[in-house]
Amino acid sequence: MDWNIPIPPAQKEADILPAICENNDPLISLKQYAPQFEVYPAYHIQGLEGATADCLIRKAVADKLLQAAKLLPPTLRFVVLDGYRPIRVQQALYDRFKTQLLAQGFVEGEELYTELHRFVARPTHDPAKPPRHLTGGAIDLTIAGPDGWVDMGTAFDDFSPRACTRYFESNELTDESDRQAQANRRLLYAVMTSVGFTNYADEWWHFDYGNQAWAAQTGQACAMYGGV
């Protein structure tokens, strides 16, 4: 099947999040779940405080991911970078990115927090609106082939306009590397959304299933997953 089809415009992020109807789907270890996945726990490897040497996600999310993996060409595989993220890790990531923005010249105020919250959710303990990764229903991933990770146009956690999923759909492609990155993003987006995931428009690597962001985009009355 030809998965190299344009990525459609993103839906507007919901102002009011759906309610949570927790279904108690367990968190599972991707390292133990399926050999089709390469697990690369990025934040543990970076030494972020509290990050573990595994990626955990809800069981139904793992099942969906396995369905998507089976749609990839035989020479390709998923590389899972992050899944469930405890508040401690969310806080460390939030603080790190805020420090980076301050170093770039942002000052305390609305502009700084608007940019910060585009890429890193506030590490709130509010059970009515948990960060996406705290639910176990969010996953960050890329694709690898025989020669390593494929070119997606940016690195993971490159918080710049180029990280937006549709960047290569919305800008003129000037060279072959851009065209290849476009095709690779299209493949990742297509196989993930075809099995029921939704994508966060500012991050080509981020997909949701079962949490409030997913419920809002798919018109569900309730999310299946709250904070763990």
Secondary structure, DSSP 8 states (H G I E B T S, - for coil): --------------SS--EE------EEEHHHH-TTSEE--HHHHTT-TT--SS-EEEHHHHHHHHHHHTTS-TT-EEEEEE----HHHHHHHHHHHHHHHHHTT--TTHHHHHHHHHHS------TTS--GGGGT-EEEEEEEETTEE---SS-TT--SGGGSTTHHHHS---SHHHHHHHHHHHHHHHHHHHTT-EE-TT-TTEEESSSHHHHHHHT-SEES----
